[in-house]
Amino acid sequence: MDPLVIRTDDEAIATVKLNRPKALNALSDELIAQLQGTLDALAVDRTIRVIILKGAGKAFCAGHDLREMTAARQAEDGGAAYFQDLFARCSHLMSTLPRLPQPVIAQVQGIATAAGCQMVAHCDIAVASDDAQFGVNGVNIGLFCSTPMVALSRNIPRKQAFEMLTTGDFASARRAVELGLINRAVPVADLESETAALARQIAGKFGGAVALGKEAYYQQLEMGLSDAYAYTGQVMAQNMLMPETAEGIDAFLTKRDPEWTQ
């Protein structure tokens, strides 16, 4: 069997591809396990500065595997234990994305629905083809997207999030840009090159500073204003003491390109 998750490294950029194209990259139990393992390995890989997350075929990700979920209902408890475990595993997977030291860029084509939309919302940056569509449309089959709601409501205004959750309507790529769910929508033919160019731009920065900054970014979002400034002041001081930062400042003052060691 082909792997359900394929990792490809190009210097400091790792591309992680969901590889269930015939199932629109739906999150089966095995795909969740393989993706979690891939992300855990990347979390400790200091050679990688940026991660691109994409789907094989015509879709990014269609959410959970409904066939597996239906089969689980045949258990004696109606699937209660399985569903508790499934959503716990999926929530852990999703929360791994913002906790990675590397920025994660979602490269989205086709549809990103339910848990697929949740995954986009949890990535740090998202680039989509201009024909992509985003939805948290579980309500259409009687399953409110409660866990995707956590990520969505932290990305876009609350009334727009609630409308998407209760109507099950799709948002176009253009609308997703307006809402702040994705950073940009580009022509289909340019999706891969535009995403790669953005990844290379970020990978060219001092990785230690970006990793430190990403952690601080999400930490301060949960704090009040005074606590956020106190915390980020400490982070800035820590950053200033790094030898690579001294190199960056000297390069700027002497009008040359910095030479990063990591």
Disulfide bonds with the S-S distance in Angstrom:
none
